[in-house]
Amino acid sequence: MPLVSMNEFLPRAKANKFAVGQFNMNNLEFAQAIMEAAEELKSPFIYGVSEGALKYMGIEFTVAIAEAAAKKSGLPIALHLDHGSSFEVAMKCIRAGFSSVMFDGSHHSFEENIRLTKEVVKAARAMGVSVEGELGTIGGVEDDLSVDEADASLAKPEEAIRFYEETGVDCLAIAVGTAHGMYAGEPNIRFDIIEKVASAIPIPVVLHGGSGVPDDMIFKSIAAGVGKINVNTENQVACTEAIREALNKDGKIYDPRKYLTPARKAMVEVVKSKILLFGSSNQA
C-alpha cells in the first residue's frame, strides 16, 4: 500500500471518537518498532519527522523507509513533516514523497500565520497532501526549539475557529496546556478549549506533547474532539533505557544489533500501549 494522506483516517477518527498516533521516526529502529506495533494491532498511524530528524536521516532515506513500511505492512500510513518552519521546507518534503505536512506558523502573528498556512494548504491540496496547522505556543523542547512554560500561550477558541475557516487545514494543533518532552508534574489540559474548537469545526484537534499525559486526560481529550496525538519522548526514553541496560549488563558488547534489538522491542511495547489507549486498534 502506498503512503496516504491523514485524510484517509482522521475524519473517521473524529466521527468515531478515537485518535490516531503520530509516532516520530528518528531512525530505522523507531520506524520498525512503530510499524511492528501497528501491524499487530491493525492500526493506522502517522510517522512524524521533525526537521532535525530529516537532517539526521536524510530526506531520501526517510521517504524510502516509510514507503517500505507501508508496502510491507499494508497499513494506512501517513508520512508527516512535524513542525515545518517554512513554505519551502514543506514543498521540499512534498516533492520528496511526504503524504502530509505540518506548517507551524505559531511564532508569527495571527494574521501572518493564516496567510502562510493558506499558501501551504493551496499547494499541498493540489498534490493530495494533508496539512496540519498550529495555533498558540506549545511549551517544552522540540529539536533545537525550546519554549519556556512562561512563554507558552494558550489558543483562543474564536481565533482557532477563524483560523480553520480561512485556511482549510485538515487538522489543527492548538495549545491547550500540554508540552513537548516529559512532564515534571501533571499537565493542566484545558478540555474546555478543545471542546469549544472541536464542536465548531469539522476537523479533529491535534494534541502535541502526548508523552507522559495521564490516561484519563487522554480519554477526556479524545471525547472532547482530539483525533491525533503526538508521541515521541516516551519512545526516546524507552529506547535509551534499553540501550543503557544492555551496555551496563555487558561492557564487552560492540555489535549495535545487540543493544538496538532490545531498544526496538521496548519501543514496540510503548507504541502498542498508546494505540490501545487511543482506541485506534482494528481501525486500519
C-alpha positions in Angstrom: 0.0 0.0 0.0 1.4 3.5 -0.8 1.7 6.2 1.8 -1.6 8.0 2.4 -2.7 11.5 3.5 -4.1 11.8 7.0 -7.5 12.4 5.4 -7.6 8.6 4.9 -8.3 8.1 8.6 -8.6 11.4 10.6 -12.2 12.2 9.6 -13.2 8.7 10.8 -11.2 9.2 14.0 -13.1 12.3 14.9 -16.5 10.8 14.0 -15.9 7.6 15.9 -14.1 9.1 18.9 -10.7 7.6 18.6 -7.3 9.1 18.0 -4.5 8.2 15.6 -1.0 8.3 17.0 1.8 10.3 15.4 5.0 8.5 16.4 8.2 10.2 15.5 10.7 8.4 13.3 14.2 9.1 14.4 16.0 6.2 12.8 15.4 2.7 11.3 14.7 1.1 14.7 12.0 3.7 15.5 10.4 3.1 12.1 10.4 -0.7 12.5 9.1 -0.6 16.1 6.2 1.7 15.3 5.2 -0.4 12.2 5.5 -3.7 14.2 3.2 -2.5 16.9 0.7 -1.1 14.5 0.7 -4.2 12.4 0.0 -6.4 15.4 -2.9 -4.2 16.4 -4.2 -3.3 12.9 -4.0 0.4 13.5 -3.4 3.3 11.1 -0.6 5.6 12.2 1.5 8.6 11.3 5.3 8.8 11.0 6.2 12.2 12.3 9.5 13.6 11.1 10.9 16.8 12.5 13.3 19.0 10.6 16.1 17.8 12.9 15.3 14.2 12.2 15.2 15.0 8.5 18.7 16.4 8.7 19.9 13.4 10.7 18.5 10.7 8.4 18.4 12.4 5.0 15.2 13.0 3.2 15.7 10.2 0.6 16.3 7.6 3.4 13.3 8.9 5.4 10.9 8.5 2.5 12.3 5.1 1.5 11.9 3.7 5.0 8.3 5.0 5.3 7.4 3.6 1.9 8.9 0.2 2.7 6.9 0.1 5.9 3.7 1.0 4.1 4.4 -1.7 1.4 5.3 -4.4 3.9 2.5 -3.8 6.4 -0.3 -2.9 4.1 -1.5 -0.4 6.7 -2.7 3.2 6.0 0.5 5.2 7.0 1.0 8.9 6.6 4.5 10.3 6.4 4.2 13.7 8.0 6.5 16.7 8.4 6.4 17.7 12.0 6.6 21.5 12.8 7.6 22.6 9.4 9.1 26.0 9.7 8.6 27.4 6.2 6.7 27.0 2.9 10.0 25.9 1.3 10.6 23.1 3.7 7.0 21.8 3.3 7.3 21.9 -0.5 10.7 20.1 -0.4 9.1 17.3 1.7 6.0 17.0 -0.6 8.3 16.8 -3.7 10.3 14.1 -2.0 7.2 11.9 -1.3 5.8 13.0 2.1 2.0 12.5 2.2 1.3 15.1 4.9 2.9 18.2 6.2 2.6 20.5 9.2 3.2 24.2 8.8 3.9 25.7 12.3 3.3 29.4 11.9 2.6 29.8 15.7 5.6 32.1 16.2 4.2 34.5 13.6 1.4 37.0 14.2 -2.1 35.5 13.9 -2.8 37.2 10.5 0.6 36.1 9.2 0.1 32.6 10.4 -3.2 32.4 8.5 -1.6 33.9 5.3 1.4 31.5 5.3 -0.7 28.4 6.2 -3.1 29.2 3.3 -0.2 29.1 0.9 0.9 25.7 2.1 -2.7 24.4 2.0 -3.2 25.6 -1.5 0.0 23.9 -2.8 -0.4 20.7 -0.8 -4.1 20.2 -1.7 -3.1 20.2 -5.4 -0.8 17.2 -4.6 -3.3 15.3 -2.4 -1.2 16.0 0.7 -2.9 16.8 4.0 -1.9 19.8 6.1 -1.8 20.4 9.9 -1.7 24.0 11.2 -0.8 25.2 14.7 -2.2 28.0 16.9 -0.9 29.1 20.2 2.6 28.2 21.5 3.3 24.8 23.0 5.9 24.7 25.7 8.9 22.4 26.1 11.7 21.3 23.9 11.3 20.0 20.3 14.6 19.5 18.4 16.6 22.8 19.0 13.5 24.8 19.7 12.9 25.5 23.4 9.8 27.3 24.7 9.7 28.2 28.3 6.4 27.4 30.0 6.0 31.0 31.0 6.2 31.9 27.3 3.7 29.2 26.1 0.4 30.7 25.1 -3.0 29.0 25.0 -5.0 29.1 21.8 -8.1 31.3 21.8 -11.2 29.3 20.7 -12.6 32.1 18.5 -9.2 32.5 16.8 -8.9 28.7 16.2 -12.3 28.6 14.6 -11.5 31.5 12.3 -8.1 30.0 11.6 -9.7 26.8 10.3 -12.4 28.8 8.3 -9.7 30.9 6.5 -7.0 28.2 5.9 -9.0 25.0 5.4 -6.3 22.9 7.2 -7.1 19.1 7.6 -6.3 19.1 11.4 -5.4 21.8 13.9 -2.9 21.7 16.7 -3.9 24.1 19.4 -2.0 24.9 22.6 -4.2 23.7 25.5 -1.6 23.1 28.2 0.5 20.2 27.0 4.2 20.5 26.4 6.9 18.8 24.4 9.1 16.4 26.5 8.3 14.7 29.8 6.3 16.5 32.5 7.7 17.4 35.9 4.1 17.2 37.3 0.7 16.7 35.8 -0.2 18.8 32.8 -3.1 21.2 33.1 -5.1 20.5 30.0 -7.9 22.9 29.0 -10.5 20.5 27.8 -13.0 23.4 27.5 -10.8 24.9 24.8 -10.6 21.6 22.9 -14.4 21.1 23.1 -15.3 24.6 22.0 -13.0 24.4 19.0 -13.7 20.8 18.0 -17.5 21.2 18.2 -17.4 24.2 15.9 -15.2 22.8 13.1 -15.4 19.5 11.1 -11.7 18.6 11.5 -10.0 17.0 14.5 -7.9 18.8 17.1 -4.3 17.6 17.5 -2.7 17.1 20.9 1.0 17.7 20.9 3.1 16.6 23.8 1.3 13.3 24.3 4.2 11.6 26.2 3.5 11.3 29.9 -0.1 12.6 29.8 -2.2 10.5 32.3 -4.6 8.0 30.6 -7.7 9.7 32.0 -6.6 13.0 30.4 -6.1 11.2 27.1 -9.6 9.8 27.2 -11.1 13.2 28.1 -9.2 14.8 25.2 -10.5 12.3 22.7 -14.0 12.7 24.0 -13.6 16.5 23.6 -12.6 16.2 19.9 -8.9 15.3 19.7 -8.3 12.9 16.7 -4.5 12.9 16.5 -2.0 12.6 19.4 1.8 13.1 19.1 4.2 10.8 21.0 8.0 10.9 20.8 9.7 11.4 24.1 8.3 8.1 25.7 9.8 6.2 22.7 13.1 8.0 23.1 13.3 7.3 26.8 12.4 3.6 26.3 15.0 3.2 23.6 17.8 4.9 25.6 17.0 3.0 28.8 17.1 -0.4 27.0 20.4 0.5 25.4 21.9 1.7 28.7 20.7 -1.5 30.4 22.2 -3.7 27.7 25.6 -1.9 27.8 25.7 -1.9 31.6 24.9 -5.6 31.7 27.8 -6.5 29.3 30.6 -4.0 28.9 32.1 -6.0 26.0 29.2 -5.5 23.6 30.3 -3.8 20.4 27.7 -5.1 17.9 25.0 -2.4 17.6 22.4 -5.1 17.0 22.9 -6.5 20.5 21.7 -3.3 22.1 19.4 -1.9 19.3 17.3 -5.1 19.3 16.1 -4.7 22.9 15.7 -1.0 22.3 13.4 -1.7 19.4 11.4 -4.2 21.5 11.0 -1.6 24.2 9.6 0.9 21.7 7.1 -1.7 20.3 5.6 -2.0 23.8 5.3 1.8 24.2 3.6 2.1 20.8 1.2 -0.8 21.4 0.2 0.7 24.8 -0.6 4.1 23.1 -2.5 2.5 20.2 -4.7 0.7 22.7 -5.1 3.9 24.8 -6.0 6.0 21.7 -8.6 3.4 20.5 -7.2 3.1 17.1 -6.6 -0.7 17.1 -8.6 -2.6 14.4 -9.2 0.7 12.6 -6.9 0.1 9.7 
